Amino acid sequence: MAKAFASAGDMTEKQISFTQIGEGLYAFTAEGDPNSGVIIGDDSVMIVEAQATPRLARKVIDCVGSVTDKPISHLVLTHYHAVRVLGASAYQAPQVLMSDAARAMVVERGQEDWDSEFARFPRLFQGHEEIPGLTWPTTTFTGRMSVYLGKRRVDLMQVGRAHTAGDIVIHVPDQNVMFTGDIVEYHSACYCGDGHLREWPATLESIRAFGPDAIAPGRGDALVGTDMVTAALDNTADFVTSTYRSVARVAQGGGTLKQAMAACRAACDPKFGDYAIYEHCLPFNVSRAFDEALGIETPRIWTDQRDAEMWEALQG
């Protein structure tokens, strides 16, 4: 019998923090669990990332209610992953936004991703019975679009592929604050199973070019101040590059996936082994880096069956 997924036994509740990162801007974080963002406009509120279930989403809503009584008008989803989008119904937001590419990925692999993530990380799906189905946007875009919350402008942008092919970032120019989704992490492992690892560092540089004063990352603490922002961008780039290069040397040299795992551990364990969800992400990261090094441009769809087969081969 294969070992359980690294996160399957993690049922410990995480401590929630709700941190102000600019005027009317907040990061909802929970010790390495998926983060959400809050942008308060003149008359309404925009939420960034829905959480995995309506039950978890209501924790975000409670935090919003502690700082404003304005209604939630917009929900922005930085990509398609189930742990980010399936709590959407709780917000009752009239507008749900994501990139055209992210919507296409919901069509292509949304149900498979839901089934896969449900098996990998059961704690995040407590209360899953309330999920009404896949989350679909009301509005999509390619490249860039701006939303006005009264006078406050919020820019939604594709700045490059990284965590997925459909990633977007959210920039609030009046405070120079960004919400990056899982393109940027802080003391949490990057999940690269659906990623584009060779392009990821350049996407980080596109974010760096804004010189943000604060970032709400995908996982980990809110990044307030240029020192924390710089450290997180550097560290995320190091994580992705260390993963890809160590695996690519093995893959392109004719080695096996198991040998690639050993090489990745040698390169990454000393630097990142104590990061949140590191063991959970590692086999998926190695598998995707191996594929990408061999020229497989589009990440293969993870299914619960493929997960189990990969996990048994590498961790059993």
C-alpha positions as a Markdown table, in Angstrom:
| # | Residue | x | y | z |
|---|---|---|---|---|
| 1 | Met | 0.0 | 0.0 | 0.0 |
| 2 | Ala | 1.3 | 3.5 | -0.9 |
| 3 | Lys | 1.8 | 6.1 | 1.8 |
| 4 | Ala | -1.0 | 8.6 | 2.2 |
| 5 | Phe | -0.6 | 11.9 | 0.5 |
| 6 | Ala | 1.6 | 14.2 | 2.5 |
| 7 | Ser | -1.3 | 16.5 | 3.4 |
| 8 | Ala | -3.9 | 13.8 | 3.8 |
| 9 | Gly | -3.2 | 13.5 | 7.5 |
| 10 | Asp | -2.9 | 17.3 | 8.1 |
| 11 | Met | -6.1 | 18.1 | 9.9 |
| 12 | Thr | -4.8 | 20.8 | 12.3 |
| 13 | Glu | -6.6 | 24.1 | 12.0 |
| 14 | Lys | -4.4 | 27.0 | 11.1 |
| 15 | Gln | -4.3 | 30.3 | 12.8 |
| 16 | Ile | -5.9 | 33.0 | 10.7 |
| 17 | Ser | -4.3 | 36.5 | 10.3 |
| 18 | Phe | -6.0 | 39.5 | 8.7 |
| 19 | Thr | -3.3 | 42.0 | 7.9 |
| 20 | Gln | -3.7 | 45.5 | 6.5 |
| 21 | Ile | -1.2 | 46.0 | 3.6 |
| 22 | Gly | -2.4 | 49.4 | 2.4 |
| 23 | Glu | -5.3 | 51.8 | 2.8 |
| 24 | Gly | -8.4 | 49.7 | 2.5 |
| 25 | Leu | -6.4 | 46.6 | 1.5 |
| 26 | Tyr | -6.0 | 43.4 | 3.5 |
| 27 | Ala | -4.5 | 39.9 | 3.2 |
| 28 | Phe | -6.3 | 37.0 | 4.8 |
| 29 | Thr | -3.6 | 34.4 | 5.6 |
| 30 | Ala | -3.5 | 31.1 | 7.5 |
| 31 | Glu | 0.0 | 29.6 | 8.2 |
| 32 | Gly | 0.6 | 28.4 | 4.6 |
| 33 | Asp | -3.0 | 27.6 | 3.7 |
| 34 | Pro | -4.4 | 29.4 | 0.6 |
| 35 | Asn | -4.6 | 33.2 | 1.1 |
| 36 | Ser | -7.3 | 35.6 | 0.0 |
| 37 | Gly | -7.2 | 39.4 | -0.5 |
| 38 | Val | -9.6 | 42.2 | 0.2 |
| 39 | Ile | -9.8 | 45.5 | -1.7 |
| 40 | Ile | -12.3 | 48.0 | -0.3 |
| 41 | Gly | -13.5 | 50.6 | -2.7 |
| 42 | Asp | -15.8 | 53.7 | -2.3 |
| 43 | Asp | -19.0 | 51.7 | -2.3 |
| 44 | Ser | -18.1 | 48.0 | -2.5 |
| 45 | Val | -15.5 | 45.3 | -1.9 |
| 46 | Met | -13.5 | 43.1 | -4.2 |
| 47 | Ile | -12.3 | 39.7 | -3.0 |
| 48 | Val | -9.2 | 38.0 | -4.5 |
| 49 | Glu | -9.4 | 34.2 | -4.3 |
| 50 | Ala | -12.5 | 32.4 | -3.1 |
| 51 | Gln | -11.1 | 29.6 | -0.9 |
| 52 | Ala | -11.9 | 25.9 | -1.3 |
| 53 | Thr | -15.4 | 25.8 | 0.1 |
| 54 | Pro | -18.2 | 28.1 | 1.2 |
| 55 | Arg | -17.4 | 27.3 | 4.8 |
| 56 | Leu | -13.8 | 28.6 | 4.4 |
| 57 | Ala | -15.1 | 31.6 | 2.4 |
| 58 | Arg | -17.3 | 32.6 | 5.3 |
| 59 | Lys | -14.1 | 33.0 | 7.4 |
| 60 | Val | -13.0 | 35.6 | 4.9 |
| 61 | Ile | -16.4 | 37.2 | 4.9 |
| 62 | Asp | -16.3 | 37.5 | 8.7 |
| 63 | Cys | -12.9 | 39.3 | 8.5 |
| 64 | Val | -14.3 | 41.7 | 5.9 |
| 65 | Gly | -17.2 | 42.4 | 8.1 |
| 66 | Ser | -14.8 | 43.4 | 10.9 |
| 67 | Val | -13.5 | 46.4 | 8.8 |
| 68 | Thr | -16.4 | 47.5 | 6.5 |
| 69 | Asp | -20.1 | 47.1 | 6.0 |
| 70 | Lys | -19.8 | 47.6 | 2.2 |
| 71 | Pro | -21.2 | 44.8 | 0.0 |
| 72 | Ile | -19.0 | 42.5 | -1.9 |
| 73 | Ser | -19.4 | 43.3 | -5.6 |
| 74 | His | -16.5 | 41.5 | -7.3 |
| 75 | Leu | -14.7 | 38.2 | -6.9 |
| 76 | Val | -11.4 | 37.9 | -8.8 |
| 77 | Leu | -9.8 | 34.4 | -9.3 |
| 78 | Thr | -6.1 | 34.4 | -10.2 |
| 79 | His | -6.3 | 30.9 | -11.7 |
| 80 | Tyr | -8.5 | 27.8 | -11.8 |
| 81 | His | -7.3 | 25.5 | -9.0 |
| 82 | Ala | -10.1 | 24.1 | -6.8 |
| 83 | Val | -8.7 | 25.3 | -3.5 |
| 84 | Arg | -8.9 | 28.8 | -4.9 |
| 85 | Val | -12.3 | 28.9 | -6.6 |
| 86 | Leu | -14.9 | 26.4 | -5.2 |
| 87 | Gly | -15.9 | 28.6 | -2.3 |
| 88 | Ala | -17.1 | 31.3 | -4.7 |
| 89 | Ser | -20.9 | 30.9 | -4.1 |
| 90 | Ala | -20.6 | 32.2 | -0.5 |
| 91 | Tyr | -19.7 | 35.7 | -1.6 |
| 92 | Gln | -22.8 | 36.1 | -3.8 |
| 93 | Ala | -20.7 | 38.5 | -5.9 |
| 94 | Pro | -22.4 | 39.9 | -9.0 |
| 95 | Gln | -19.1 | 39.8 | -10.9 |
| 96 | Val | -16.7 | 36.9 | -10.9 |
| 97 | Leu | -13.6 | 37.6 | -13.0 |
| 98 | Met | -10.7 | 35.5 | -14.3 |
| 99 | Ser | -8.6 | 35.4 | -17.5 |
| 100 | Asp | -9.8 | 33.8 | -20.7 |
| 101 | Ala | -7.0 | 31.2 | -20.3 |
| 102 | Ala | -8.1 | 30.3 | -16.8 |
| 103 | Arg | -11.7 | 29.8 | -17.9 |
| 104 | Ala | -10.5 | 27.6 | -20.7 |
| 105 | Met | -8.7 | 25.5 | -18.1 |
| 106 | Val | -11.8 | 25.1 | -16.0 |
| 107 | Val | -13.4 | 23.7 | -19.2 |
| 108 | Glu | -10.5 | 21.5 | -19.9 |
| 109 | Arg | -9.5 | 20.2 | -16.5 |
| 110 | Gly | -11.7 | 21.8 | -13.8 |
| 111 | Gln | -13.5 | 18.7 | -12.6 |
| 112 | Glu | -10.4 | 16.6 | -12.7 |
| 113 | Asp | -8.6 | 19.2 | -10.6 |
| 114 | Trp | -11.4 | 19.2 | -8.1 |
| 115 | Asp | -11.4 | 15.4 | -7.7 |
| 116 | Ser | -7.6 | 15.4 | -7.5 |
| 117 | Glu | -7.2 | 18.2 | -4.9 |
| 118 | Phe | -10.1 | 16.7 | -2.8 |
| 119 | Ala | -8.1 | 13.5 | -2.4 |
| 120 | Arg | -4.8 | 15.3 | -1.7 |
| 121 | Phe | -5.9 | 17.8 | 0.9 |
| 122 | Pro | -9.1 | 16.8 | 2.7 |
| 123 | Arg | -8.8 | 19.4 | 5.5 |
| 124 | Leu | -9.3 | 22.2 | 3.0 |
| 125 | Phe | -12.5 | 20.6 | 1.7 |
| 126 | Gln | -14.4 | 20.2 | 5.0 |
| 127 | Gly | -17.9 | 21.4 | 4.2 |
| 128 | His | -17.6 | 20.4 | 0.6 |
| 129 | Glu | -21.2 | 19.4 | 0.5 |
| 130 | Glu | -22.1 | 23.0 | 0.1 |
| 131 | Ile | -20.2 | 23.5 | -3.2 |
| 132 | Pro | -22.8 | 23.9 | -5.9 |
| 133 | Gly | -20.4 | 22.8 | -8.7 |
| 134 | Leu | -17.6 | 24.2 | -10.8 |
| 135 | Thr | -17.0 | 28.0 | -10.5 |
| 136 | Trp | -17.6 | 29.9 | -13.7 |
| 137 | Pro | -16.7 | 33.6 | -14.3 |
| 138 | Thr | -19.2 | 36.2 | -15.4 |
| 139 | Thr | -16.4 | 38.2 | -17.1 |
| 140 | Thr | -13.1 | 37.2 | -18.7 |
| 141 | Phe | -10.2 | 39.0 | -20.3 |
| 142 | Thr | -6.9 | 38.6 | -22.1 |
| 143 | Gly | -4.0 | 40.8 | -21.3 |
| 144 | Arg | -5.3 | 43.5 | -19.0 |
| 145 | Met | -8.5 | 45.1 | -17.7 |
| 146 | Ser | -9.4 | 47.7 | -15.1 |
| 147 | Val | -12.2 | 47.6 | -12.6 |
| 148 | Tyr | -13.4 | 50.8 | -10.8 |
| 149 | Leu | -14.7 | 50.5 | -7.3 |
| 150 | Gly | -15.9 | 54.0 | -7.3 |
| 151 | Lys | -12.8 | 56.1 | -7.8 |
| 152 | Arg | -10.4 | 53.3 | -6.8 |
| 153 | Arg | -8.9 | 51.7 | -9.9 |
| 154 | Val | -7.9 | 48.0 | -9.7 |
| 155 | Asp | -5.8 | 46.6 | -12.6 |
| 156 | Leu | -6.1 | 42.9 | -13.5 |
| 157 | Met | -3.1 | 41.7 | -15.6 |
| 158 | Gln | -1.5 | 38.8 | -17.2 |
| 159 | Val | 2.2 | 39.3 | -16.7 |
| 160 | Gly | 3.4 | 35.9 | -17.8 |
| 161 | Arg | 2.9 | 32.2 | -17.2 |
| 162 | Ala | 4.1 | 30.7 | -13.9 |
| 163 | His | 2.0 | 28.7 | -11.5 |
| 164 | Thr | -0.5 | 28.0 | -14.4 |
| 165 | Ala | -1.0 | 29.2 | -18.0 |
| 166 | Gly | -3.9 | 31.4 | -16.9 |
| 167 | Asp | -2.3 | 33.3 | -14.0 |
| 168 | Ile | -3.2 | 36.9 | -13.3 |
| 169 | Val | -2.1 | 39.5 | -10.8 |
| 170 | Ile | -4.0 | 42.4 | -9.3 |
| 171 | His | -2.5 | 45.8 | -8.8 |
| 172 | Val | -4.0 | 48.7 | -6.8 |
| 173 | Pro | -2.0 | 51.6 | -8.1 |
| 174 | Asp | -3.1 | 54.2 | -5.5 |
| 175 | Gln | -1.2 | 52.2 | -2.9 |
| 176 | Asn | 1.2 | 50.3 | -5.2 |
| 177 | Val | 0.0 | 47.0 | -3.7 |
| 178 | Met | -0.3 | 43.7 | -5.6 |
| 179 | Phe | -2.1 | 40.5 | -5.1 |
| 180 | Thr | -0.2 | 37.8 | -6.9 |
| 181 | Gly | -1.9 | 34.5 | -6.3 |
| 182 | Asp | 0.5 | 31.5 | -6.3 |
| 183 | Ile | 3.0 | 33.2 | -8.6 |
| 184 | Val | 4.7 | 34.4 | -5.3 |
| 185 | Glu | 4.9 | 32.4 | -2.1 |
| 186 | Tyr | 6.5 | 33.2 | 1.3 |
| 187 | His | 8.0 | 30.4 | 3.3 |
| 188 | Ser | 5.6 | 28.0 | 1.6 |
| 189 | Ala | 6.5 | 25.6 | -1.2 |
| 190 | Cys | 5.5 | 26.6 | -4.7 |
| 191 | Tyr | 3.1 | 24.1 | -6.3 |
| 192 | Cys | 4.5 | 23.5 | -9.8 |
| 193 | Gly | 2.4 | 20.6 | -10.9 |
| 194 | Asp | 0.6 | 22.7 | -13.5 |
| 195 | Gly | 3.3 | 25.2 | -13.9 |
| 196 | His | 5.7 | 26.6 | -16.5 |
| 197 | Leu | 8.9 | 26.5 | -14.6 |
| 198 | Arg | 11.3 | 28.0 | -17.2 |
| 199 | Glu | 9.0 | 31.1 | -17.6 |
| 200 | Trp | 8.2 | 31.6 | -14.0 |
| 201 | Pro | 11.4 | 33.6 | -13.1 |
| 202 | Ala | 10.7 | 36.1 | -15.9 |
| 203 | Thr | 7.1 | 36.5 | -14.6 |
| 204 | Leu | 8.5 | 37.3 | -11.2 |
| 205 | Glu | 10.7 | 40.0 | -12.7 |
| 206 | Ser | 7.6 | 41.5 | -14.4 |
| 207 | Ile | 6.1 | 41.8 | -10.9 |
| 208 | Arg | 9.3 | 43.2 | -9.5 |
| 209 | Ala | 9.3 | 45.9 | -12.1 |
| 210 | Phe | 6.3 | 47.5 | -10.5 |
| 211 | Gly | 8.3 | 48.0 | -7.3 |
| 212 | Pro | 5.3 | 47.0 | -5.1 |
| 213 | Asp | 5.3 | 48.4 | -1.6 |
| 214 | Ala | 3.4 | 45.3 | -0.4 |
| 215 | Ile | 2.2 | 42.0 | -1.8 |
| 216 | Ala | -0.4 | 39.5 | -0.7 |
| 217 | Pro | 1.2 | 36.2 | -1.9 |
| 218 | Gly | -0.6 | 33.0 | -2.6 |
| 219 | Arg | 0.5 | 31.3 | 0.6 |
| 220 | Gly | 2.5 | 32.6 | 3.6 |
| 221 | Asp | 2.5 | 35.9 | 5.5 |
| 222 | Ala | 1.6 | 39.2 | 4.0 |
| 223 | Leu | 4.6 | 41.0 | 2.5 |
| 224 | Val | 4.7 | 44.5 | 3.8 |
| 225 | Gly | 7.7 | 46.7 | 2.8 |
| 226 | Thr | 10.2 | 46.5 | 0.0 |
| 227 | Asp | 12.6 | 44.2 | 2.0 |
| 228 | Met | 10.0 | 41.5 | 2.5 |
| 229 | Val | 8.7 | 41.9 | -1.1 |
| 230 | Thr | 12.3 | 41.5 | -2.5 |
| 231 | Ala | 13.0 | 38.6 | -0.3 |
| 232 | Ala | 9.9 | 36.7 | -1.4 |
| 233 | Leu | 10.5 | 37.4 | -5.1 |
| 234 | Asp | 14.1 | 36.2 | -4.8 |
| 235 | Asn | 13.1 | 33.1 | -2.7 |
| 236 | Thr | 10.3 | 32.1 | -5.0 |
| 237 | Ala | 12.7 | 32.3 | -8.0 |
| 238 | Asp | 15.3 | 30.3 | -6.2 |
| 239 | Phe | 12.7 | 27.6 | -5.4 |
| 240 | Val | 11.4 | 27.3 | -8.9 |
| 241 | Thr | 14.9 | 27.4 | -10.5 |
| 242 | Ser | 16.4 | 24.9 | -8.1 |
| 243 | Thr | 13.6 | 22.5 | -8.7 |
| 244 | Tyr | 13.7 | 22.8 | -12.5 |
| 245 | Arg | 17.5 | 22.7 | -13.0 |
| 246 | Ser | 18.0 | 19.7 | -10.7 |
| 247 | Val | 15.3 | 17.7 | -12.4 |
| 248 | Ala | 16.2 | 18.7 | -15.9 |
| 249 | Arg | 19.7 | 17.5 | -15.6 |
| 250 | Val | 18.4 | 14.0 | -14.8 |
| 251 | Ala | 15.6 | 14.0 | -17.3 |
| 252 | Gln | 17.7 | 15.3 | -20.2 |
| 253 | Gly | 20.5 | 12.8 | -19.3 |
| 254 | Gly | 18.1 | 9.8 | -19.7 |
| 255 | Gly | 17.5 | 9.3 | -16.0 |
| 256 | Thr | 14.3 | 8.1 | -14.3 |
| 257 | Leu | 11.7 | 10.1 | -12.4 |
| 258 | Lys | 12.8 | 8.5 | -9.2 |
| 259 | Gln | 16.4 | 9.6 | -9.8 |
| 260 | Ala | 15.1 | 13.1 | -10.5 |
| 261 | Met | 13.3 | 13.1 | -7.2 |
| 262 | Ala | 16.6 | 12.3 | -5.5 |
| 263 | Ala | 18.4 | 15.1 | -7.3 |
| 264 | Cys | 15.6 | 17.6 | -6.4 |
| 265 | Arg | 15.8 | 16.6 | -2.8 |
| 266 | Ala | 19.5 | 17.1 | -2.8 |
| 267 | Ala | 19.1 | 20.6 | -4.2 |
| 268 | Cys | 16.0 | 21.7 | -2.4 |
| 269 | Asp | 15.6 | 19.9 | 0.9 |
| 270 | Pro | 18.4 | 21.9 | 2.6 |
| 271 | Lys | 16.9 | 25.2 | 1.6 |
| 272 | Phe | 13.2 | 24.6 | 1.5 |
| 273 | Gly | 12.5 | 21.4 | 3.4 |
| 274 | Asp | 10.8 | 23.1 | 6.4 |
| 275 | Tyr | 8.4 | 25.1 | 4.2 |
| 276 | Ala | 4.7 | 24.7 | 4.4 |
| 277 | Ile | 3.3 | 22.0 | 2.1 |
| 278 | Tyr | 6.8 | 21.1 | 0.8 |
| 279 | Glu | 6.4 | 17.4 | 1.0 |
| 280 | His | 2.9 | 17.7 | -0.5 |
| 281 | Cys | 4.2 | 19.6 | -3.5 |
| 282 | Leu | 7.5 | 17.8 | -4.1 |
| 283 | Pro | 6.3 | 14.8 | -6.2 |
| 284 | Phe | 4.0 | 17.0 | -8.4 |
| 285 | Asn | 6.8 | 19.5 | -8.9 |
| 286 | Val | 9.3 | 16.8 | -9.9 |
| 287 | Ser | 6.8 | 15.2 | -12.3 |
| 288 | Arg | 6.0 | 18.5 | -14.0 |
| 289 | Ala | 9.7 | 19.6 | -14.2 |
| 290 | Phe | 10.6 | 16.2 | -15.7 |
| 291 | Asp | 7.9 | 16.6 | -18.4 |
| 292 | Glu | 8.9 | 20.2 | -19.1 |
| 293 | Ala | 12.6 | 19.3 | -19.5 |
| 294 | Leu | 11.6 | 16.7 | -22.1 |
| 295 | Gly | 9.6 | 19.2 | -24.1 |
| 296 | Ile | 6.1 | 18.6 | -22.9 |
| 297 | Glu | 4.8 | 22.2 | -23.1 |
| 298 | Thr | 1.3 | 21.8 | -21.8 |
| 299 | Pro | 1.1 | 20.3 | -18.3 |
| 300 | Arg | -0.6 | 17.0 | -18.3 |
| 301 | Ile | -4.0 | 16.9 | -16.5 |
| 302 | Trp | -3.8 | 15.5 | -12.9 |
| 303 | Thr | -6.5 | 13.1 | -12.1 |
| 304 | Asp | -7.0 | 11.2 | -8.9 |
| 305 | Gln | -5.8 | 8.1 | -10.6 |
| 306 | Arg | -2.7 | 9.7 | -12.0 |
| 307 | Asp | -2.0 | 11.2 | -8.5 |
| 308 | Ala | -2.2 | 7.8 | -6.9 |
| 309 | Glu | 0.0 | 6.1 | -9.5 |
| 310 | Met | 2.7 | 8.8 | -9.3 |
| 311 | Trp | 2.6 | 8.9 | -5.5 |
| 312 | Glu | 2.9 | 5.1 | -5.2 |
| 313 | Ala | 5.9 | 5.2 | -7.6 |
| 314 | Leu | 7.8 | 7.9 | -5.8 |
| 315 | Gln | 6.6 | 7.7 | -2.2 |
| 316 | Gly | 5.3 | 4.2 | -1.7 |
